[in-house]
Amino acid sequence: MHTDRIWIVGGGLAGCEAAMQLARRGFSVTLLEQKPLRRTPAQIGDGLAELVCSNSMRGAALSNAVGLLKEELRRAGSLVMEIADRTRVPAGGALAVDRERFSEEMTSVIRADPRIEVQSAEVRSIPEGRPVILATGPLTGDELAADLAARIGGAHLAYYDAIAPILSAESIDWERVFKQSRYGKGAEEGDDEAYVNCPLDEEQYRAFVAAVLGAEKVKPREFEQVRYFEGCLPIEVMAERGEQTLAFGPMKPVGLIDPRTGRRPYAVIQLRPEDAHGSAYNMVGFQTRMTYGEQQRVFRMIPGLENVEFQRFGSVHRNTFVNAPVVLDETMQLRAAPGVFLAGQITGVEGYVESAAGGFLCALMLAQRLRGGDIVPPPETTALGGLRAHLLRPNPNFQPSNVTWAHFPPHENRRLKKRDRYEAMAQRALRDLDPWLEQVRAV
């Protein structure tokens, strides 16, 4: 593949990071940004890389997966991290920035680079120029989204997130739960214990439903027209339809026998492994609009989850994203449209730092492709590698995600306490990252 120019649609974190990484590698870039001609309902300024939700880029410590991702991006020469560190404000153990200064400096640096041309244009369909990177974020315009859906098939493009919580395996009280699939399905293949079941008696169930109904919920923002699919309803919406609705839905106990009692529970919450290593579990069917604090309070009422650690909370919100494991190849290129690459939240990552990482990875692998060399992905033990693995790993129920420790292979020493293990995994990641950076730095 040869090119005189690379087109990038979207001047958010992913688009700006991708533009700068490509420019630093000698490529000419045209960055198409719809502001100031038009804004999404979430935007209020005209600068590039506007932080629309919060000024926080979350935890800074290496014992936090996103803290490790930030450190990896710093070592890799990320523009977003360079400006974030320059514009940071006090925030305890988190990295927070002055939002206006951050956008101003990002805009200034991008516009000053001689290899980057910024054009104000509302893009309604995928540009004809190739290669092109779509980095249009979770509020991709309806017309562009429709064009993308036509290329990949509408079933592979979602317009909102319905995300269930992810729990740390080691924080589950294994004495109070049992492993079993409904009706013993999978026994012949040896995986009849794929699900973890948290059993509730009638009193516990009724108290749980009452807590769900009474919990504080996140209110949709003005621009969010939340349209739920019947097959993916928030648990509180189901609970509002009647006290027994959950017992006939995601909490149905049919086909399950608690081996400790020899009886079917009144209701169950099922947990499904989130990764091949069994280090994290997904709460099956438990997408919710409860606030994070209320999720902790209500879900810790569930037997076995009294002290559970949340690696990701549940949510429902507007978010355009593709079914990445199906539609993207290893370089974030659309399988159905050669020359069209995706970066950032539209690929199925969540969060400011993850979006910047998506832009970095897309640009790096596109540069490798354009130079005619082999694609050299980041090691799977790194946060960058884990984030990429999330987008490639086959998943019949693919959902966007922040980077979590569930994206990493487990540490060799399983006896380490949680914090020590996470810190050891971070040190392993940085140890594996540096030789990879030396290998790809010449690209």
N, C-alpha and C positions, 0 to 999 in steps of 0.2 A: 504494500500500500504506500503510495507517494502522495504528497500534498504540499501546496503552497500556503494553505491557510486552514486553520481549524475554527469551526464555529461552535460557540457555547451559548445556550439559551438559558438565561437566568443569572442574575447578579447577586445571589445569596452567598452563603458561606461555601457551599460546594462549588458553585460556578466560579467564584473568585479564587478559591484555592486551586482549582483545576487550571484556570487561566494563567496564574502566576507560575505554577509548576511547569507548564508547557512553555511559557515564555522564557523561563530560566534555562530551558533545554534547547533554546534556539528556534522555537516554532512561532509563527505569526498567528495571532488569535484575534478573532472578532467576537466580542462579548455583547450579546443582545439582551438588553434589560428594558422592561416595559415602563418603568418609572423614568421621567415624571409624566409620561403620557397617560398612564393608568396605574392604579395600585390595587392590590388585593385588599379585601375588607380588613385584614389584620395589620396592614402597613399604614404608617402615619408620616414617614419621612421620605425623602427622595434619594437618600444616599444608598450606596451599595452595602451589602452584608448587614442589613438592618436586623437587629435582634428583636423580634416582635413579641415574644412571650415573657421573657425574664432576662435579667442581666447576669444570671448565674450560669456558669459552665460546669457546675457541680463539683464533686469532691476532688481535692488536689492530692491526697495521699496515695502512695503507690499500693497500699493495701486495698484500694478502691479500683475497680476495673477501668472506670473512666479516667481516674488519675493516672493510671499506667498508660492509657491511650494518649493522653495529653503529653506525657513525657516522651513517648515514641515519636509523636508528631514533632515535638521540639527538636529531637535529634535528627529527624528527617528533613528539617528545614521548612516547616509549615509556616506560611504567611499568617494564617489565622492565629496560630499560637504566638507568633512573634508580636502581633498587634495586641492580642489579648493580654500578654504579659506586660506590655508597655502601657496599657490603659487600665490595669487592674485597680480595684478598690478594696478596702478591708471587707472580708467576709468570713472570718474564722477559718475553718478548715476547707473552705471552698474557693474556687477561682471565680470571682465576679469582676465585671468590667463596667466602666462608665460607657453606657450604651451609645450616647451621642459621639463621644470621642472615638470609640471603637469604629463606628460606621464612617466617621469623617476620615480617620486615618486609613482605613481600608480603601475608601474611595480615592483618596489622594495617591496612595501607592499604586493602585491599579491603573488609574488614569495617567500617571507619570511614566509608566513603563512603555518604551518605544515599540515593543512588539505587541502590545495589546491595544486594540481599537475598541472603544466602547460606543455602541450605537443604541439610541433610544428607539425601540420598536416593539409593538405588540405582536407577538408571534402566535398566529392562530392555527398553524399547521407546521409539521416538522420541516425545517428548511431543506432545500434541495442540495445545498453544499455538503460535501463529505470530506473528512469525517465531521460529525456534529455530536456534541454532548448536550443532552437534555438534563438540566439541573434546576428544574422549575419548582421543586419543593412540594409540600403537601397541599397547597392551594392552587395547583396547576389549573389554568383557565379551561373552561368547559370545551371550547372548540379544539384546543390543542390536545386535551385529554381524549376527545372523541376521535381525533386523527390517530393518536397513539393506540387507542382501543381497536381501531379498524386494522391496524398493522399486526397487532399481537392477538387479537380476539378479545371481545368484551369480557369474557369470563376470567381473563387474567389481569384485569384492572379493577381495583376496588376504590371506592370513593369515601370510605370512612374506616376507622379502626374499631374493632370490637375485640379488645384484648383482655385475656384472663391473666390473673396474677401468676408469677413464677416464684416457687419457694425453694429455699435451700434444703437439700436432702438431710443434712446433718442436724438441722434444727427440728425435724419431725420427731415426735415421741413414738418410736417404733413399737413400744409395748402396747399402744392403744389403737393401732391400725392393723390392717391385714392386707396381704397381697393376693389378688384374685381377679380374673377376668370373668365377665358375665357368662354363666353357663359353662365355665371352664374352657371357653373358646381359646384356641391356640395351644391346647395341651399337647397335641400331636407334634407341634413344632417346637415344643419346649418353652413357650413364652406365655403360658396360661396365667402367669403372675405379673403380667405387664402393668397392671393397674394397682395402685395403692388405694385402699378404701378406708375412709374415716366414718365409722358407724354412729348413728344418732338414734336414741330412743324417741318416743313420741314427745315427751316433755322437752327434751333438748331441741327437737325439730321445731316445735311451736315457738319456743323462746328465740331460736335462730331467725325464723321468719319475721317475728315481731321486731327483732333488732334490725333486720334488713329494711323493713318498712319505715322504721323510725330514724334511720341513719341520715346524716346530712349528705346531700348529693351535690355534685359539681353541676352548676347550671350551664346550659349551652350558651356560647357566645352569640351575639346578635346575628352574625353572619352564618351560623351553623344551623342548617335546616336538617335536623337529625331524623333520618328515615330508617327505622330499624327493619332488618330482615326477620321474618318469623322464625327462621332457623337459627338465628344468632341474637336473641334478645338479651338485654341486660337482666340480671337476676331480679332486680327490684321491679322491673316492668312485669316480669312473670308473677312475682309475689303479689303485685297489685290486682291480679286477675282472680285471686282466690288463695286461701291459706294452703290448699293442697296442690297448687299448680307446680311448685318446685318438686314435690314428692313424685309427681308424674312426669317431670322433666329431667333436668340434670342431676337431681338427687334421688332418682328412682332406684329402689333396692332390688328390683327383679333380677333373678339369675345369680344372686350373691348369697352366700351362707357364711356367717361369721364363724370361723373354726373354733373360737373360744366358747361360743354359746350353742353352736349347732343350729342356730335359727337365722332367719332372714332379718336384717335390721329394719327398723321403721323407715329410715332414710339413710343415704350415704352421700358423701362428697368423694368423688373419684379424682385421683391425682395420676397424671400420665408423665412418664419420663420425658424430660425436655432435651436430654442429650444422651449420647451412647454410653457415657460413663456413669449415668445415674447420679450425678451430683446435684441435679435440680429437677423439680417437678412442676408441671402445669396444672392448675385447678380447672378441670375439664368443665367447659360450659359456664364458667363463672366470670364472664365479662360484666363490668359494672361501672356505674357513674358515681359510686360512693367516693367521698374524699379519701385521700390516703390515710389520714388519721382514723377515720371511721372503718376503713378496710382492716386496719390492724386490730381495732377493738372488736369488730363483729366476727372476723374470720378466726380470731383467737378463741372464740367460743366453741369452735369445732373440736371434738375429741381428737387428740393427737397433734393439734396445731396450737396449743396454748402458748408456746414460746417460739413460734415459727418466725424465721427470718425471711423477709420478702426481698427477692432479687429484682422483681419488677411488680409494680402494682397494676391492677386492672384499670381499663379506661375505655371510653367510647367517645370518639371525636372525629371531625372531618379530616380526612387525610387521603390524598390520592397516591396510590402506590401499586407497583406491578407485582405479579407473582414471580419474584426474581429467580428462584431455582428452576422454573420452567422456561422463562422467556429470555434470560441473560446467559451469555457464555462466560468463560473464565475471566474475560477482560472487560466485563460489564457491557458488552455489545449485544444488541438485540439479535437473537437468532433469526428472526423473521425479516430483519431489515439491516443488512450489512452496512457498516459505516455509521450506524446510529448507536451511540453509547449513552448510558444513563449514569448519573452521579447524585449522591445525596439522598434526601428523604424519599424521593420518588422510587428508589430501589428497595426500600423496606428497612431503612435504619431510622432510629429515633434520636433526637438530641442535636444540639449545636456541634459538639465535638465530633460525634459520629458522622454528621453531614460533611464537616470539613475533611474528615478521614476518607469519606467516600469520594470526594473531589480529588484528594491527593492520589488515592489508589487508581482511580479511573485515568487520571492524567499520566501517571507513571506507566501503567500498562499500555496505554495508547502510544506513548512515546516509544516503548519497547517494540511495539508492533510496527510503528512507522520506521524505526531504525532497522527493521528486518532481523532483529535478534530474537532469541528465545524469550518467552514470557517467564519471568522469575518472580513468583509471588512471595509475599512475606511468609516467614515460618509460621506454622499453625500454632506454635506456642506463644506468639505475640498477640497483642490486642488487635493490631492491624490484620493479622492473619485470622484471628477469631471472628472479627467483623466480616471479613470476606467469606469465611466458611459459612456464616449465617446466611449469606445470600446465595450460596451454592448448594447447601445441604438440602436434599429432597425432603419435602415436608407437605403432607396432604392438607395441612391447615396453616400455611405460611402466614405469619403476621409480623409487622414491623417490631423492632426491638432495639433498645439501648444495648450497648456492650455490657455483658455480664460475665462473671467467672464461669458460667455454664457454657460459654463459647470456647473455653480453653480445654485442652487435655488436662486431666487431673495431675497433681504433683506426685512424684514417685514416692514420697514419704507420706503415707496416709495417716501416720500417727501424730503429725503436727496439729496443734490447735488451729482453729479457723484463721485468726489474724496472722499467725506465724506462717500458715500454709499459703495464704494469699500473698504475703510479702515474699515468700520463697518463689511463688509462681511469677511474681513481678520481676524478681532478680533473674530468674531463668529466661523470661521474655527479653529483658534488656541484654542479657548475655548472647542470646540468639539473634537479636536485632542488629547489633553492630556489624557482624560480618556480612549480613544481607545488605545493609546500607552501603558498605564498601563495594559490594558486587554491583549494585544498581546505580551508584552515584555517577558513574560515567555515562549513563543513558541520558 
